[in-house]
Amino acid sequence: MGRVIHFDLEARNPERAIKFYEEAFEWSFTKWDGPVEYWLIETGPDSEPGIHGGLARTESEKTTTTNTIGVKNLDATLEKIRSLGGKVVRDKGPIKGVGWIAYVVDTEGNYFGVIEEDASVE
């Protein structure tokens, strides 16, 4: 069963957004050491219900929130999504040290990520 395991926020001004979420919700942010400008968000202790997320810089006037669903087999899941009328809008790609991710749209136009975790991905 796939579950939402991560969310992504976008911000034109990440520093301002970080300040907002730190003060409003007591979330903590850690700059990611990767190829894009991105911060990991810790929303609370792992012992409590909830998920963690990330924040990415964007230049777009319209920002979005994207949920990511964890699956055991990304290729099989993408095949199933296509067979049910969904569309793959960004093909499977690597995230170094994290896994394989793709982005899809369901039959109603909802956009979300699908990830197969694999720490060995280069």
NUVONU-175124 format. One record per residue: residue number from 1; residue in three letters; chain; x, y, z of N, C-alpha, C, O, CB in turn. Coordinates in Angstrom, 2 decimals. Each point is the difference from the previous one (the first is absolute). Glycine has a CB too. Layout:
{NUM; "Ala"; "A"; {X; Y; Z}; {X; Y; Z}; {X; Y; Z}; {X; Y; Z}; {X; Y; Z}}
...
This chain:
{1; "Met"; "A"; {0.85; -1.17; 0.00}; {-0.85; 1.17; 0.00}; {0.90; 1.23; 0.00}; {0.89; 0.12; 0.84}; {-2.76; -1.35; 0.38}}
{2; "Gly"; "A"; {1.63; 2.14; -2.15}; {0.77; 1.24; -0.05}; {-0.54; 1.01; 0.99}; {-1.21; 0.15; 0.16}; {1.72; -0.58; -2.57}}
{3; "Arg"; "A"; {0.40; 1.14; 3.09}; {-0.40; 1.02; 0.97}; {0.73; 1.29; -0.31}; {1.11; 0.00; -0.53}; {-1.54; -1.75; 2.30}}
{4; "Val"; "A"; {-0.21; 2.87; -1.42}; {0.67; 1.28; -0.13}; {1.12; 0.02; 1.04}; {-0.25; -0.16; 1.20}; {-1.87; 1.35; -2.04}}
{5; "Ile"; "A"; {3.36; -1.00; 0.36}; {1.15; -0.05; 0.91}; {0.79; 1.30; 0.03}; {0.94; 0.14; 0.78}; {-0.82; -2.58; -1.20}}
{6; "His"; "A"; {-0.48; 3.40; -0.44}; {0.79; 1.23; -0.11}; {-0.84; 1.07; -0.69}; {-0.88; -0.32; -0.80}; {3.05; -1.01; 0.69}}
{7; "Phe"; "A"; {-1.89; 2.58; 0.43}; {-0.63; 1.11; -0.73}; {1.07; 0.99; -0.40}; {1.04; 0.10; 0.65}; {-3.21; -0.40; 0.60}}
{8; "Asp"; "A"; {1.92; 1.03; -2.32}; {0.91; 1.05; -0.45}; {-0.75; 1.31; -0.12}; {-1.09; 0.06; -0.56}; {2.49; -1.74; -0.67}}
{9; "Leu"; "A"; {-0.80; 2.73; 1.78}; {-0.50; 1.37; -0.14}; {0.93; 0.74; -0.95}; {1.16; -0.37; -0.15}; {-2.19; 0.35; 2.48}}
{10; "Glu"; "A"; {0.52; 1.07; -2.96}; {0.82; 0.87; -0.83}; {-0.07; 1.41; 0.57}; {-1.00; 0.40; 0.59}; {0.60; -1.83; -2.64}}
{11; "Ala"; "A"; {1.48; 2.18; 1.85}; {0.03; 1.39; 0.49}; {0.89; 0.84; -0.91}; {1.09; -0.42; -0.39}; {-1.47; -0.35; 2.76}}
{12; "Arg"; "A"; {-0.10; 1.96; -2.70}; {0.83; 0.94; -0.75}; {1.07; 0.59; 0.92}; {1.08; 0.37; -0.45}; {-3.02; 0.17; -1.08}}
{13; "Asn"; "A"; {1.62; -0.45; 2.83}; {0.93; 0.53; 0.99}; {0.11; -1.05; 1.12}; {-0.69; 0.10; 1.00}; {0.10; 2.35; -1.55}}
{14; "Pro"; "A"; {1.47; -3.45; 0.37}; {0.09; -1.08; 0.99}; {0.30; 0.48; 1.41}; {-0.55; -0.54; 0.96}; {1.31; -0.90; -2.79}}
{15; "Glu"; "A"; {0.09; 2.43; 1.98}; {0.35; 0.48; 1.34}; {-1.24; 0.53; 0.72}; {-0.19; -0.27; 1.19}; {2.50; 0.85; -2.00}}
{16; "Arg"; "A"; {-3.16; 0.16; 0.10}; {-1.23; 0.52; 0.59}; {-0.95; -1.16; 0.34}; {-0.61; 0.00; 1.07}; {0.87; 2.15; -2.38}}
{17; "Ala"; "A"; {-0.38; -3.11; 0.41}; {-0.87; -1.15; 0.24}; {0.48; -0.82; 1.20}; {-0.79; -0.43; 0.83}; {0.23; 0.35; -3.28}}
{18; "Ile"; "A"; {1.87; -0.13; 2.52}; {0.56; -0.75; 1.13}; {-0.33; 0.69; 1.31}; {-0.43; -0.65; 0.95}; {2.29; -0.19; -2.41}}
{19; "Lys"; "A"; {-1.67; 2.13; 1.52}; {-0.31; 0.77; 1.22}; {-1.48; -0.17; 0.37}; {-0.34; -0.20; 1.17}; {2.15; 1.87; -1.74}}
{20; "Phe"; "A"; {-2.68; -1.59; -0.44}; {-1.44; -0.16; 0.23}; {-0.30; -1.36; 0.64}; {-0.66; -0.05; 1.04}; {0.18; 1.57; -3.00}}
{21; "Tyr"; "A"; {0.95; -2.60; 1.35}; {-0.33; -1.35; 0.49}; {0.70; -0.32; 1.33}; {-0.56; -0.71; 0.83}; {0.25; 0.00; -3.20}}
{22; "Glu"; "A"; {1.51; 1.23; 2.56}; {0.67; -0.20; 1.28}; {-0.79; 0.64; 1.13}; {-0.19; -0.59; 1.06}; {2.41; 0.52; -2.22}}
{23; "Glu"; "A"; {-2.69; 1.28; 0.92}; {-0.72; 0.73; 1.06}; {-1.45; -0.45; 0.14}; {-0.52; -0.06; 1.11}; {2.01; 1.99; -1.53}}
{24; "Ala"; "A"; {-2.15; -2.25; -0.69}; {-1.40; -0.40; 0.06}; {-0.19; -1.42; 0.55}; {-0.94; -0.25; 0.75}; {0.50; 1.76; -2.67}}
{25; "Phe"; "A"; {1.33; -2.43; 1.53}; {-0.20; -1.41; 0.34}; {1.17; -0.65; 0.72}; {-0.06; -1.18; 0.34}; {-1.40; 1.07; -2.31}}
{26; "Glu"; "A"; {2.53; 0.86; 2.22}; {1.20; -0.52; 0.65}; {0.67; -1.11; -0.82}; {0.61; -0.90; 0.57}; {-1.63; 1.47; 1.63}}
{27; "Trp"; "A"; {0.91; -0.50; -3.54}; {0.69; -0.94; -0.86}; {1.48; 0.37; -0.05}; {0.35; 1.17; 0.19}; {-2.44; -1.55; -1.56}}
{28; "Ser"; "A"; {2.95; -0.61; 1.11}; {1.42; 0.30; -0.17}; {0.42; -0.31; -1.44}; {-0.52; -0.92; -0.63}; {0.96; 0.40; 3.08}}
{29; "Phe"; "A"; {0.50; 1.31; -2.95}; {0.45; -0.08; -1.39}; {1.50; -0.26; -0.05}; {0.77; 0.58; 0.77}; {-2.62; 0.98; -1.48}}
{30; "Thr"; "A"; {2.26; -2.45; -0.19}; {1.40; -0.31; -0.22}; {0.29; 0.09; -1.50}; {-0.68; -0.64; -0.80}; {0.75; -0.87; 2.86}}
{31; "Lys"; "A"; {0.92; 2.31; -2.43}; {0.37; 0.14; -1.41}; {0.49; -1.34; -0.51}; {0.86; -0.63; 0.61}; {-0.26; 3.07; -0.30}}
{32; "Trp"; "A"; {-1.14; -2.87; -1.45}; {0.36; -1.27; -0.61}; {1.30; 0.16; -0.78}; {0.19; 1.01; -0.68}; {-2.62; -1.68; 0.54}}
{33; "Asp"; "A"; {3.31; -0.31; 0.25}; {1.27; 0.02; -0.73}; {-0.17; -0.74; -1.32}; {0.56; -1.07; -0.21}; {0.75; 1.18; 2.38}}
{34; "Gly"; "A"; {-2.09; 0.49; -3.06}; {-0.27; -0.63; -1.29}; {0.14; 1.00; -1.13}; {0.44; 1.13; 0.22}; {-1.97; -2.75; 0.89}}
{35; "Pro"; "A"; {1.15; 1.22; -2.32}; {0.22; 0.84; -1.18}; {-0.99; 1.15; -0.17}; {0.17; 0.83; -0.89}; {0.79; -2.82; -0.15}}
{36; "Val"; "A"; {-2.00; 2.06; 1.87}; {-0.98; 1.09; -0.09}; {-0.12; 0.69; 1.35}; {0.36; -0.56; 1.04}; {-1.62; -0.67; -2.85}}
{37; "Glu"; "A"; {0.75; 2.46; 1.79}; {-0.19; 0.76; 1.23}; {-1.25; -0.53; 0.70}; {-1.12; 0.23; -0.45}; {2.25; 1.85; -0.53}}
{38; "Tyr"; "A"; {-0.93; -2.79; 2.08}; {-1.07; -0.76; 0.63}; {0.29; -0.14; 1.49}; {1.15; -0.16; 0.40}; {-1.60; -1.11; -2.55}}
{39; "Trp"; "A"; {-0.60; 1.34; 2.96}; {0.12; -0.17; 1.44}; {-0.88; -1.16; 0.43}; {-1.14; -0.11; -0.45}; {1.63; 2.58; 0.78}}
{40; "Leu"; "A"; {0.02; -3.33; 0.55}; {-0.78; -1.07; 0.60}; {-0.77; 0.59; 1.17}; {0.54; 0.81; 0.75}; {1.13; -2.60; -1.47}}
{41; "Ile"; "A"; {-2.92; 1.38; 0.88}; {-0.85; 0.51; 1.07}; {-0.31; -1.12; 0.97}; {-0.48; -1.06; -0.40}; {-0.52; 2.79; -1.14}}
{42; "Glu"; "A"; {1.27; -1.50; 2.82}; {-0.40; -0.93; 1.05}; {-1.19; 0.63; 0.71}; {0.12; 1.08; 0.59}; {2.26; -2.01; -0.29}}
{43; "Thr"; "A"; {-3.52; 0.25; -0.36}; {-1.24; 0.57; 0.54}; {-0.29; -0.42; 1.43}; {-0.92; 0.52; 0.62}; {0.05; -0.50; -2.92}}
{44; "Gly"; "A"; {1.65; -0.95; 2.83}; {-0.20; -0.47; 1.36}; {0.72; -1.31; 0.21}; {0.65; -0.50; -0.92}; {-2.87; 1.65; 1.03}}
{45; "Pro"; "A"; {2.12; -1.71; 1.10}; {0.70; -1.25; 0.28}; {-0.60; -1.18; -0.78}; {-1.21; -0.04; -0.24}; {1.77; 0.91; 2.51}}
{46; "Asp"; "A"; {0.29; -1.80; -2.66}; {-0.46; -1.18; -0.73}; {-0.96; -0.85; 0.81}; {-0.74; -0.81; -0.57}; {2.89; 0.82; -0.67}}
{47; "Ser"; "A"; {-2.16; 0.15; 2.55}; {-0.88; -0.79; 0.87}; {-1.45; 0.49; -0.05}; {-0.89; -0.66; 0.53}; {2.84; 0.22; 0.95}}
{48; "Glu"; "A"; {-2.20; 1.58; -2.12}; {-1.35; 0.54; -0.12}; {-0.48; -0.13; -1.44}; {0.82; -0.04; -0.92}; {-0.39; 1.66; 2.81}}
{49; "Pro"; "A"; {-1.77; -1.70; -2.11}; {-0.52; -0.07; -1.37}; {0.39; 1.23; -0.80}; {0.11; 1.10; 0.54}; {-2.03; -2.48; 0.28}}
{50; "Gly"; "A"; {2.12; 1.18; -2.11}; {0.33; 1.10; -0.89}; {1.14; -0.37; -0.93}; {0.62; -1.05; 0.15}; {-1.40; 2.67; 1.57}}
{51; "Ile"; "A"; {1.04; -0.75; -2.68}; {1.08; -0.23; -0.95}; {0.91; 1.22; -0.06}; {-0.39; 1.10; 0.40}; {-1.09; -2.65; -1.75}}
{52; "His"; "A"; {2.67; 1.35; 0.86}; {0.95; 1.08; -0.20}; {-0.08; 0.44; -1.46}; {-0.67; -0.64; -0.81}; {2.20; -0.23; 2.65}}
{53; "Gly"; "A"; {-0.84; 1.95; -2.16}; {-0.08; 0.50; -1.36}; {1.24; 0.73; -0.44}; {1.09; -0.17; 0.56}; {-3.49; 0.33; -0.27}}
{54; "Gly"; "A"; {2.22; 0.67; -1.30}; {1.09; 0.79; -0.54}; {-0.52; 1.30; -0.56}; {-1.19; 0.16; -0.25}; {2.46; -2.24; -0.25}}
{55; "Leu"; "A"; {-0.35; 3.02; 0.30}; {-0.33; 1.30; -0.56}; {1.00; 0.31; -1.10}; {1.21; -0.10; 0.20}; {-2.20; 0.91; 2.00}}
{56; "Ala"; "A"; {0.48; -0.44; -3.37}; {0.85; 0.31; -1.15}; {-0.21; 1.44; -0.44}; {-1.11; 0.53; 0.07}; {1.04; -2.93; -0.79}}
{57; "Arg"; "A"; {1.15; 3.03; 0.27}; {-0.11; 1.34; -0.58}; {-0.66; -0.12; -1.37}; {0.29; -0.92; -0.76}; {1.77; 1.73; 2.03}}
{58; "Thr"; "A"; {-2.95; 0.14; -1.59}; {-0.62; 0.06; -1.31}; {-0.02; 1.45; -0.46}; {0.02; 0.92; 0.81}; {-1.42; -2.96; -0.33}}
{59; "Glu"; "A"; {1.37; 2.23; -1.77}; {-0.16; 1.35; -0.57}; {-1.43; 0.21; -0.47}; {-0.36; 1.10; -0.40}; {2.78; -1.10; -0.30}}
{60; "Ser"; "A"; {-3.23; -1.04; 0.76}; {-1.38; 0.06; -0.46}; {-0.85; 0.89; 0.91}; {0.19; 0.01; 1.21}; {0.06; -2.29; -2.20}}
{61; "Glu"; "A"; {-1.17; 3.01; 0.39}; {-0.94; 0.80; 0.79}; {-0.99; -0.89; 0.74}; {-0.48; 0.34; 1.08}; {0.72; 1.55; -2.72}}
{62; "Lys"; "A"; {-0.55; -3.04; 1.04}; {-0.95; -0.94; 0.61}; {0.79; -1.11; 0.68}; {0.70; -0.76; -0.67}; {-2.48; 1.29; -1.07}}
{63; "Thr"; "A"; {1.67; -0.63; 3.05}; {0.69; -1.06; 0.72}; {-0.95; -1.16; 0.27}; {-1.22; 0.16; -0.03}; {2.76; 1.53; 1.09}}
{64; "Thr"; "A"; {-0.98; -2.85; -0.81}; {-0.81; -1.19; 0.22}; {0.51; -0.78; 1.20}; {1.12; 0.21; 0.48}; {-1.62; -0.33; -2.93}}
{65; "Thr"; "A"; {-0.34; -0.78; 2.93}; {0.38; -1.01; 0.98}; {-0.17; -1.34; -0.69}; {-1.04; -0.27; -0.59}; {0.35; 1.71; 2.61}}
{66; "Thr"; "A"; {1.70; -2.28; -1.94}; {-0.04; -1.30; -0.67}; {0.19; -1.10; 1.03}; {1.00; -0.03; 0.71}; {-0.11; 1.05; -2.84}}
{67; "Asn"; "A"; {-1.85; -1.93; 2.19}; {0.14; -1.19; 0.85}; {0.75; -1.07; -0.78}; {-0.09; -0.07; -1.23}; {-2.04; 0.62; 2.48}}
{68; "Thr"; "A"; {2.86; -1.39; -0.53}; {0.73; -1.11; -0.62}; {-0.42; -1.29; 0.68}; {-0.01; -0.10; 1.23}; {1.97; 1.60; -1.81}}
{69; "Ile"; "A"; {-2.31; -2.49; -0.24}; {-0.46; -1.30; 0.49}; {1.12; -1.01; -0.14}; {0.58; -0.15; -1.08}; {-2.98; 0.70; 0.46}}
{70; "Gly"; "A"; {2.71; -1.26; 1.69}; {1.03; -1.03; -0.02}; {-0.55; -1.32; -0.50}; {-1.08; -0.43; 0.41}; {2.23; 1.57; 1.49}}
{71; "Val"; "A"; {-0.40; -1.79; -2.80}; {-0.41; -1.30; -0.55}; {1.19; -0.96; 0.03}; {1.15; 0.43; 0.09}; {-2.89; 0.68; -1.57}}
{72; "Lys"; "A"; {1.45; -2.39; 1.39}; {1.06; -1.01; 0.01}; {0.63; -0.18; -1.38}; {1.18; -0.31; -0.10}; {-2.36; -0.84; 1.98}}
{73; "Asn"; "A"; {0.39; 1.34; -2.95}; {0.49; -0.21; -1.37}; {-0.51; 1.13; -0.88}; {-1.16; 0.00; -0.42}; {1.20; -2.52; 0.74}}
{74; "Leu"; "A"; {0.82; 3.49; -0.60}; {-0.42; 1.18; -0.76}; {-0.42; -0.35; -1.42}; {-1.01; 0.51; -0.48}; {2.56; 0.86; 1.86}}
{75; "Asp"; "A"; {-0.80; -2.23; -2.06}; {-0.34; -0.35; -1.38}; {-1.39; -0.62; -0.09}; {-0.80; 0.37; -0.86}; {3.22; -0.72; 0.37}}
{76; "Ala"; "A"; {-2.72; -0.59; 1.38}; {-1.32; -0.65; 0.00}; {-1.10; 1.00; 0.33}; {-1.09; -0.06; -0.57}; {2.17; -2.11; 1.24}}
{77; "Thr"; "A"; {-0.80; 3.09; 0.25}; {-0.99; 1.00; 0.38}; {-0.29; 0.95; -1.16}; {-1.16; 0.33; -0.24}; {1.93; -0.48; 2.63}}
{78; "Leu"; "A"; {0.27; 0.58; -3.10}; {-0.22; 0.89; -1.15}; {-0.80; -0.70; -1.09}; {-0.86; 0.62; -0.63}; {3.01; 0.55; 1.16}}
{79; "Glu"; "A"; {-1.88; -2.45; -0.74}; {-0.77; -0.78; -0.98}; {-1.48; -0.06; 0.42}; {-0.89; 0.15; -0.83}; {2.95; -1.53; 0.28}}
{80; "Lys"; "A"; {-2.30; 1.16; 1.84}; {-1.36; -0.07; 0.51}; {-0.70; 1.36; -0.14}; {-1.16; 0.06; -0.40}; {1.85; -1.87; 2.02}}
{81; "Ile"; "A"; {0.02; 2.89; -1.30}; {-0.57; 1.35; -0.13}; {-0.43; 0.26; -1.44}; {-1.10; 0.49; -0.24}; {2.54; 0.33; 2.14}}
{82; "Arg"; "A"; {-0.57; -1.16; -2.85}; {-0.35; 0.18; -1.43}; {-1.23; -0.82; -0.38}; {-0.88; 0.49; -0.70}; {3.31; -0.06; 0.18}}
{83; "Ser"; "A"; {-2.48; -1.68; 0.99}; {-1.12; -0.88; -0.37}; {-1.32; 0.47; 0.57}; {-1.07; -0.34; -0.52}; {2.67; -1.55; 0.42}}
{84; "Leu"; "A"; {-1.54; 2.67; 1.18}; {-1.22; 0.52; 0.63}; {-0.40; 1.38; -0.52}; {-0.96; 0.59; 0.49}; {1.54; -1.91; 1.54}}
{85; "Gly"; "A"; {0.15; 1.83; -3.02}; {-0.34; 1.29; -0.58}; {0.80; 1.17; 0.51}; {-0.23; 1.14; -0.42}; {-1.99; -2.04; 0.14}}
{86; "Gly"; "A"; {3.17; 0.65; 1.17}; {0.89; 1.07; 0.46}; {1.10; 0.25; -1.01}; {0.18; -0.77; -0.94}; {-0.68; 0.18; 3.32}}
{87; "Lys"; "A"; {1.24; 1.67; -2.18}; {1.09; 0.35; -0.92}; {1.29; 0.23; 0.78}; {0.00; 0.61; 1.07}; {-1.65; 0.42; -2.67}}
{88; "Val"; "A"; {2.73; -1.52; 1.05}; {1.32; 0.28; 0.54}; {0.47; 1.30; -0.65}; {0.17; 0.06; -1.21}; {0.38; -2.55; 1.61}}
{89; "Val"; "A"; {-0.34; 3.52; 0.41}; {0.39; 1.30; -0.55}; {1.48; 0.28; 0.17}; {0.54; 0.90; -0.64}; {-2.83; -0.07; 1.14}}
{90; "Arg"; "A"; {2.96; -1.57; 0.35}; {1.47; 0.05; 0.12}; {0.47; -1.42; 0.28}; {-0.27; -0.56; 1.06}; {0.27; 2.98; -0.20}}
{91; "Asp"; "A"; {0.69; -2.98; -1.84}; {0.43; -1.39; 0.10}; {0.91; -0.27; 1.18}; {0.57; 0.91; 0.60}; {-0.79; -1.05; -3.05}}
{92; "Lys"; "A"; {0.34; -1.12; 2.76}; {0.85; -0.49; 1.08}; {1.40; 0.60; -0.10}; {0.63; -0.01; -1.06}; {-1.95; -2.12; 1.14}}
{93; "Gly"; "A"; {1.79; 2.65; 1.04}; {1.35; 0.55; 0.06}; {0.60; -0.21; 1.37}; {-0.73; -0.24; 0.97}; {0.12; 1.95; -2.68}}
{94; "Pro"; "A"; {1.94; -1.64; 1.80}; {0.68; -0.27; 1.27}; {0.07; 1.21; 0.92}; {0.07; 1.14; -0.46}; {1.24; -2.85; -0.73}}
{95; "Ile"; "A"; {-1.33; 1.45; 2.48}; {0.39; 0.98; 1.02}; {1.11; -0.69; 0.78}; {-0.24; -0.96; 0.72}; {-2.11; 2.09; -0.56}}
{96; "Lys"; "A"; {3.56; -0.63; -0.31}; {1.18; -0.63; 0.59}; {-0.19; -0.26; 1.49}; {-0.32; 0.91; 0.77}; {1.75; 0.21; -2.49}}
{97; "Gly"; "A"; {-1.21; -2.37; 2.12}; {-0.08; -0.38; 1.40}; {-1.41; -0.11; 0.56}; {-0.18; -0.27; 1.18}; {2.34; 1.35; -0.94}}
{98; "Val"; "A"; {-3.17; -0.86; -1.10}; {-1.39; -0.03; 0.46}; {-0.80; -1.08; -0.72}; {-0.60; -0.85; 0.65}; {0.73; 3.29; -0.14}}
{99; "Gly"; "A"; {-0.13; -2.41; -1.84}; {-0.78; -0.97; -0.75}; {-0.38; 0.49; -1.38}; {0.64; 0.88; -0.57}; {-1.50; -1.73; 2.71}}
{100; "Trp"; "A"; {-0.20; 0.26; -2.68}; {-0.51; 0.31; -1.33}; {-1.35; 0.69; 0.12}; {-0.85; -0.44; 0.78}; {2.08; -1.53; -1.78}}
{101; "Ile"; "A"; {-1.43; 3.05; 0.24}; {-1.24; 0.76; 0.11}; {-0.56; 0.31; -1.38}; {0.75; 0.18; -0.96}; {0.03; 0.81; 3.13}}
{102; "Ala"; "A"; {-2.09; -0.91; -2.25}; {-0.71; 0.44; -1.21}; {-1.16; 0.87; 0.46}; {-0.41; -0.06; 1.16}; {1.08; -2.04; -2.50}}
{103; "Tyr"; "A"; {-1.19; 2.90; 0.42}; {-1.15; 0.84; 0.32}; {-1.12; -0.34; -0.96}; {0.22; -0.19; -1.19}; {1.25; 2.04; 2.07}}
{104; "Val"; "A"; {-2.68; -1.91; -0.34}; {-1.16; -0.45; -0.77}; {-1.19; 0.92; 0.24}; {-0.01; 0.83; 0.91}; {0.84; -3.20; -0.78}}
{105; "Val"; "A"; {-1.83; 2.20; -1.00}; {-1.28; 0.67; 0.16}; {-1.07; -1.08; -0.03}; {0.02; -0.87; -0.88}; {0.80; 3.05; -0.21}}
{106; "Asp"; "A"; {-1.74; -2.14; 2.05}; {-1.06; -1.00; 0.03}; {-1.10; 0.35; -1.00}; {0.13; 0.97; -0.75}; {0.38; -1.45; 3.17}}
{107; "Thr"; "A"; {-1.58; -0.29; -2.43}; {-1.10; 0.21; -0.95}; {-0.75; 1.31; 0.22}; {-0.74; 0.44; -0.87}; {0.52; -2.89; 0.73}}
{108; "Glu"; "A"; {0.41; 3.08; 1.30}; {-0.69; 1.26; 0.32}; {0.92; 1.21; -0.09}; {-0.43; 1.12; 0.30}; {-1.09; -2.41; 1.18}}
{109; "Gly"; "A"; {2.77; 1.08; -1.89}; {0.93; 1.11; -0.16}; {0.87; 0.28; 1.21}; {0.73; 0.99; 0.01}; {-2.34; -0.06; -1.55}}
{110; "Asn"; "A"; {1.54; -1.78; 2.58}; {0.83; 0.19; 1.19}; {1.43; -0.45; -0.28}; {0.23; -1.10; -0.48}; {-2.25; 0.77; 1.96}}
{111; "Tyr"; "A"; {2.97; 1.21; -1.17}; {1.43; -0.23; -0.24}; {0.64; -0.50; 1.29}; {-0.24; 0.56; 1.07}; {0.30; 1.25; -2.85}}
{112; "Phe"; "A"; {0.76; -2.87; 1.69}; {0.71; -0.49; 1.18}; {1.22; -0.80; -0.42}; {0.12; -0.43; -1.14}; {-2.27; 0.38; 2.44}}
{113; "Gly"; "A"; {3.06; -0.14; -0.34}; {1.19; -0.79; -0.23}; {-0.20; -1.43; 0.46}; {-0.82; -0.28; 0.88}; {2.21; 2.32; -0.64}}
{114; "Val"; "A"; {-0.62; -2.95; -0.85}; {0.01; -1.40; 0.40}; {1.48; -0.39; 0.13}; {0.78; 0.20; -0.93}; {-3.03; -0.74; -0.25}}
{115; "Ile"; "A"; {2.62; 0.00; 2.34}; {1.42; -0.29; 0.25}; {0.21; -1.43; 0.48}; {-0.77; -0.53; 0.80}; {1.12; 2.94; -0.25}}
{116; "Glu"; "A"; {0.72; -3.01; -1.06}; {0.49; -1.29; 0.50}; {1.32; 0.30; 0.70}; {0.98; 0.37; -0.64}; {-2.11; -1.74; -1.24}}
{117; "Glu"; "A"; {1.15; 1.21; 3.19}; {1.20; 0.33; 0.76}; {1.10; -1.03; -0.26}; {-0.25; -1.21; -0.02}; {-1.17; 2.30; 1.78}}
{118; "Asp"; "A"; {2.63; -0.58; -1.97}; {1.17; -0.84; -0.24}; {1.24; 0.85; 0.26}; {0.42; 0.78; -0.85}; {-1.66; -2.21; -0.89}}
{119; "Ala"; "A"; {1.82; 1.28; 2.92}; {1.14; 0.82; 0.41}; {1.24; -0.21; -0.86}; {0.93; 0.80; 0.06}; {-1.83; -0.87; 2.24}}
{120; "Ser"; "A"; {0.94; -1.00; -3.11}; {1.18; -0.28; -0.82}; {0.01; 0.76; -1.33}; {0.96; -0.08; -0.75}; {-0.88; -2.16; 1.80}}
{121; "Val"; "A"; {-1.14; 2.98; -1.34}; {-0.09; 0.73; -1.27}; {1.09; 1.06; -0.09}; {0.21; 0.77; 0.94}; {-2.69; -1.18; -1.01}}
{122; "Glu"; "A"; {3.17; 0.44; -1.05}; {1.06; 1.00; -0.24}; {-0.50; 1.11; -0.87}; {0.75; 0.93; -0.31}; {0.97; -2.69; 0.53}}
